[in-house]
């Protein structure tokens, strides 16, 4: 069955460092992958989409890579800030509905 | 403009009761999705409406769950004879075109937190 895993439930880093979150998947060939941010008590908010033929996407301090051979996406936040603290979800798409990972809770300490 | 809204924001009910959860999508969005998010779990797809097409109900966990979308806008998710395992956050999302295969961005509401005692 399709499976999507995000590297860890929680990630703690120091302000100013780069946060790297991992999303791995099996038994799926996504046409695209999306990353969302979710704050406590709120719904997810879309951040970035990367398609299967794209290796890298950037948006301000965010960078996403997509390796369809490794079946992995990396999500980077450079120069992290305490305001970046949230849960980040990856989602696979292209074969019907989106399949979401459980998320990684990022905490950025000042 | 206004985003996706959901009501109620919180709902506490007794086991065996029926509940109705409401979703108001963004105006003009043709697609509407319902998800369930349990503690420590990812978003679980429940049902998808696209325009006037028959809904994709493949994610509904049992026949106690049903949903409708009236007039292509507001949607109601109904859970009959609620069980304790139904306790979760129910999230609604809408998108402009709705073709998931094309990577449409989904805009989520704040969710309804359901607690079944």
Interface residues (C-beta under 8 A of the other chain):
Chain A: X4 X9 X31 X32 X34 X41 X42 X43 X44 X45 X46 X49 X51 X89 X91 X93 X94 X95 X96 X97 X98 X99 X100 X101 X102 X103
Chain B: X4 X33 X35 X40 X41 X42 X43 X45 X48 X56 X58 X59 X91 X93 X100 X101 X103 X105 X106 X107 X108 X109 X110 X111
